[in-house]
Amino acid sequence: MINDALPKINRNDLIKAKKYLWVYLHLFITDDMLYNHREIMPKLNSSRQTFLTFCLFDSSMSACGSNYDPANPDDKWSIKGGFLQTLYYGYGEYVFEKPFSKIIKTWGAKKISRIVKKAGSLYEKHKDRVKKVKTEKELSCLCSEITDFEILDNEYLMISIKEAEKIKKYIENNINEFAIIDESNSQVSHVDIVIKEMENMARMIEESKILY
């Protein structure tokens, strides 16, 4: 494992982001890790591997997509995330064939661990078929045929935020496993911008409730 794979995080950013779950968690993930995970994953320590797997897994479980072309209404399709989408994106190996569920359980995310274990036999049953899917349109058709995962998909969405909070707590208590902390505060920070955008959005939502 190499330290160069660890992100360097500004101490002030950690403090500012602490009350914002996903702003905080995303500090520990670089774009390179997300888009080049195949190359990056072997360079990470076990904690970083588990956390990157969680981020990829969570994004695929909640991702939605659709297509509708008025000129070609027969080409309409939609997808709504879930385990089939996780497999389609190629994350099944990380989630089911590595010690992901075992490690994340020790972090306190016991419900995610239990759901992944339940889905394990379904992964073995369907993984070869999902590997043959080439497009999201084909995936949409497959989702209507394979419904085994739906209960677990919904269960995950119901518990994902609270479980992510437990993962955040583990990272806070074991931060050196996940990042190098920059005490000089010399980095250019985008956290202030992200937090301001979130607060502006929250304010707009509250104002719209008053109007209607």
Sequence and secondary structure as in RCSB ss.txt:
>XXXX:A:sequence
MINDALPKINRNDLIKAKKYLWVYLHLFITDDMLYNHREIMPKLNSSRQTFLTFCLFDSSMSACGSNYDPANPDD
KWSIKGGFLQTLYYGYGEYVFEKPFSKIIKTWGAKKISRIVKKAGSLYEKHKDRVKKVKTEKELSCLCSEITDFE
ILDNEYLMISIKEAEKIKKYIENNINEFAIIDESNSQVSHVDIVIKEMENMARMIEESKILY
>XXXX:A:secstr
  GGGS EEEHHHHHHHTTSHHHHHHTT  HHHHHTHHHHGGGS HHHHHHHHHHHHHHHHH  EEE  TT GGG
 EEE  SHHHHHHTT HHHHHSSTHHHHHHHTT HHHHHHHHHHHHHHHHHHHHHHT  SHHHHHHHHHH  TTH
HHHHHHHHHHHHHHHHHHHHHHHTGGGT EEESS  S   HHHHHHHHHHHHHHHHHHHHH 
